[in-house]
Amino acid sequence: MKNPVLSSAKVLILIFLFSLFSFTGDKDPLHNREFTISLSETKNGVVAKKVIMDRLKFKDGKLYSDFLRSKFGYKAIRYRINKD
């Protein structure tokens, strides 16, 4: 005859292990988000009147920027979020 306490303990351990593996990684709060920003150059403490519009997209741990692609040739930049 099986011990019911031992069987329920096995079930609880399986549930605990499943929850550990399913919730180990924190979700990236920036994943699939898109932002429109404006960039302005500052020289000698004076902000230039010309403003550059840019679009930032975050996907799969990479940052995509229209400005960085056209100006410097970067397709994507990897990023990582560290929590304290």
MIVORO-589583 format. One record per atom (N, C-alpha, C, O, CB): residue in three letters; x, y, z. Coordinates in steps of 0.2 Angstrom, whole numbers, plus 2048, in hexadecimal, padded with zeros to 3 digits. Each point is the difference from the previous one (the first is absolute). Glycine has a CB too. Layout:
% MIVORO-589583
ALAXYZ
...
END
This chain:
% MIVORO-589583
MET8047FA800
MET7FC806800
MET805806800
MET804801804
MET7F27F9802
LYS80880B7F6
LYS8048067FF
LYS7FE805806
LYS7FA800802
LYS8077FF7F1
ASN80480580F
ASN7FF805805
ASN7FD8067FD
ASN8048037FB
ASN8067F880C
PRO7F18077FB
PRO7FD8067FD
PRO804807801
PRO8008047FC
PRO7F57F6805
VAL80E806805
VAL804806801
VAL8068007FB
VAL8028067FE
VAL7FB7FA80E
LEU8067FA7F3
LEU8068007FB
LEU7FE8027F9
LEU8038037FC
LEU8027F480B
SER7F58067F7
SER7FD8027F9
SER7FF807800
SER8018037FA
SER7FA7F2805
SER80280E806
SER7FE8087FF
SER807804800
SER8008057FD
SER7F57F9809
ALA8107FF7FE
ALA806804800
ALA8038007F9
ALA8038057FE
ALA7FF7F880E
LYS7FE7FD7F1
LYS8037FF7F9
LYS7FC8057FB
LYS8038047FC
LYS8007F0806
VAL7F780D7FF
VAL7FC8047FC
VAL802808801
VAL8008047FB
VAL7F67F3805
LEU80B80A806
LEU802807802
LEU8078027FE
LEU8018057FD
LEU7F77FA80D
ILE80C7FC7F6
ILE8078017FD
ILE8008017F9
ILE8038047FD
ILE8017F580C
LEU7F88037F3
LEU7FF8017F9
LEU7FD8077FE
LEU8028037FB
LEU7FD7F1804
ILE7FC80E805
ILE7FD8077FF
ILE805805801
ILE8018057FC
ILE7F47F7807
PHE80F803802
PHE805805802
PHE8068017FB
PHE8028057FE
PHE7FC7F980E
LEU8047FC7F1
LEU8058007FB
LEU7FD8037F9
LEU8048047FD
LEU8017F2809
PHE7F58087F9
PHE7FD8037FA
PHE800808800
PHE8018037FC
PHE7F87F2803
SER80580D807
SER7FF808801
SER807803800
SER8018067FD
SER7F57F880A
LEU80F7FF7FB
LEU807802800
LEU8028017F9
LEU8038057FE
LEU8007F680D
PHE7FC8007F1
PHE8028007F9
PHE7FC8057FB
PHE8038037FC
PHE8017F1806
SER7F680D800
SER7FC8047FC
SER801807802
SER7FE8057FB
SER7FA7F2804
PHE80A80B807
PHE800807802
PHE807802801
PHE801805804
PHE7F47FA801
THR8107FE7F8
THR807801802
THR8028077FD
THR803804803
THR8007F07FE
GLY7FC80D7F8
GLY8028067FD
GLY7FB806801
GLY7FA7FF7FE
GLY80D7FA7FA
ASP7FB80D809
ASP7FC805800
ASP7FF8027F9
ASP8048007FC
ASP800804810
LYS7F67FF7F3
LYS7FE8027F9
LYS8038077FF
LYS801804805
LYS7F47F57FC
ASP80D8087F9
ASP8038067FE
ASP7FB8057FF
ASP7FB8007FC
ASP80E7FA7FE
PRO7F780C80A
PRO7FA804800
PRO8008057FA
PRO7FB8037FE
PRO8067FD80E
LEU8057FF7F0
LEU8008047FA
LEU7FF7FC7F9
LEU7FF8037FB
LEU80980480B
HIS7F77F37FB
HIS7FF7FB7FA
HIS7FA8037FC
HIS7FA801803
HIS80B7F5804
ASN7FB80A7F3
ASN7FB8027FB
ASN7FD807802
ASN7FA8027FF
ASN8037F27FF
ARG807811804
ARG7FE807802
ARG8048047FB
ARG8057FF7FD
ARG7F97FF80F
GLU7FF8087F2
GLU8028047FB
GLU7FF807803
GLU7FB802802
GLU8037F77F4
PHE80880C809
PHE800806803
PHE8028057FA
PHE8047FF7FC
PHE7FE7FD810
THR7FB80A7F4
THR8028057FB
THR803805805
THR7FD803804
THR7FA7FB7F3
ILE80F804807
ILE804805804
ILE8038057FB
ILE8008007FA
ILE8037F780F
SER7FF80F7FB
SER8038057FC
SER807801803
SER801800806
SER7F48067F7
LEU8107FB7FE
LEU807801802
LEU8028077FE
LEU7FE8027FB
LEU8057F2804
SER80180F806
SER8028077FE
SER808800802
SER8017FD805
SER7F38097FD
GLU8107FE7FA
GLU807800802
GLU801806804
GLU7FD8067FF
GLU8067F57F6
THR802805810
THR802805804
THR8078027FF
THR8047FB801
THR7F3801808
LYS80A80A7F5
LYS807802800
LYS801806804
LYS7FD805800
LYS8047F77F4
ASN805804810
ASN801805805
ASN7FB802804
ASN7FF806802
ASN8097FE7F6
GLY7F47F780A
GLY7FA802805
GLY7FA8037FC
GLY7FB801804
GLY80D800805
VAL7F87FF7F1
VAL7FA8037FC
VAL7FD7FA7FC
VAL8037FD7FC
VAL80380F803
VAL7F47F4802
VAL7FC7FA7FC
VAL7FE8037F9
VAL7FE8057FF
VAL7FD7F780C
ALA8078007F0
ALA7FF8017F9
ALA7F88007FF
ALA7FD7FD803
ALA80E7FE7F9
LYS7F380A7FF
LYS7F98007FE
LYS7FE7FA7FC
LYS7FA7FF800
LYS80780E800
LYS8037F07FD
LYS7FE7FA7FC
LYS7FF7FA804
LYS8057FE804
LYS8028077F2
VAL7F47F8809
VAL7FE7FA804
VAL7FF7FA7FC
VAL7FD8017FA
VAL7FD80680E
ILE8097F47F9
ILE8007FA7FC
ILE7FB7FB804
ILE8007FE806
ILE80C8037F6
MET7EF7FD800
MET7FB7FB802
MET8037F97FF
MET8037FE7FB
MET7F380A803
ASP8097F3807
ASP8027FA800
ASP7FB7FB802
ASP7FC802805
ASP8108027FC
ARG7F47F67FD
ARG7FB7FB803
ARG8057FA803
ARG8047FD7FC
ARG7F38067FB
LEU8077FB80F
LEU8047FB803
LEU7FB7FA801
LEU7FA801802
LEU80D807804
LYS7FB7F27F8
LYS7FC7FA801
LYS8047FB804
LYS8067FF7FE
LYS7F48037F7
PHE8037FB80F
PHE8037FB804
PHE7FD7F97FF
PHE7FA7FF800
PHE809809809
LYS8017F37F5
LYS7FE7F97FE
LYS8057FB802
LYS8068017FD
LYS7F28047FA
ASP8067F680C
ASP8057FA802
ASP807802802
ASP8057FD7FE
ASP7F57FD7F9
GLY80680B80E
GLY806802803
GLY8048047FB
GLY806801801
GLY7FA7F5806
LYS7FD80D7F4
LYS8048057FB
LYS7FC8067FF
LYS7FA801801
LYS80B7F57F9
LEU7FF80F806
LEU7FE8077FF
LEU8018027F8
LEU8058007FE
LEU7FD80380E
TYR7F97FF7F1
TYR8008027F9
TYR7FF808800
TYR7FB802803
TYR8017F27F9
SER80880F800
SER7FF808800
SER8018027F9
SER8057FE7FC
SER7FF803810
ASP7F88037F1
ASP8008027F9
ASP806805800
ASP8048007FB
ASP7F07FF803
PHE80D805807
PHE8068057FF
PHE8077FC801
PHE8048027FC
PHE7F4807809
LEU8087F27FF
LEU8077FD801
LEU8017FC7F9
LEU8067FF7FF
LEU7F980080E
ARG7FC7FE7F0
ARG8017FD7FA
ARG8028047FA
ARG8057FE7FD
ARG7F37FA807
SER80580E7FC
SER8028047FA
SER807804801
SER8048017FC
SER7F0801802
LYS80D800809
LYS806804801
LYS8067FB801
LYS8068027FE
LYS7F3807808
PHE8077F27FE
PHE8057FC801
PHE8007F87FD
PHE8057FD801
PHE7FC80A80A
GLY7FA7F77F2
GLY7FF7FA7FD
GLY7FF7FA805
GLY8017FA7FE
GLY80780A7FA
TYR7F57FE80E
TYR7FE7FA805
TYR7F97FE7FE
TYR7FC804800
TYR80C801809
LYS7F87F47F6
LYS7F97FD7FF
LYS7FD800806
LYS7FA802801
LYS80A7F87F5
ALA7FF80380F
ALA7FD7FF807
ALA805800805
ALA8067FF7FF
ALA7F17FB7FC
ILE80880880B
ILE804800806
ILE7FD7FC805
ILE7FA801802
ILE80B80A7FC
ARG7FF7F0805
ARG7FE7FC805
ARG7FF804807
ARG805804801
ARG8007F17F9
TYR7F680980A
TYR800804806
TYR7FE7FB806
TYR7FD7FA7FE
TYR8008107FC
ARG8047F780C
ARG7FF7FC805
ARG7FD804806
ARG803806801
ARG8067F17FC
ILE7F2807807
ILE7FE804805
ILE8027FC807
ILE7FE7FA801
ILE7F880B7F8
ASN80D7FF80B
ASN8037FD806
ASN7FB803806
ASN7FF806800
ASN80D7F87FC
LYS7F27FE808
LYS7FC802806
LYS8047FF806
LYS8047FB801
LYS7F18027FA
ASP80B80880A
ASP8037FF806
ASP7FC7FD805
ASP8027FF806
ASP80480B7F8
END
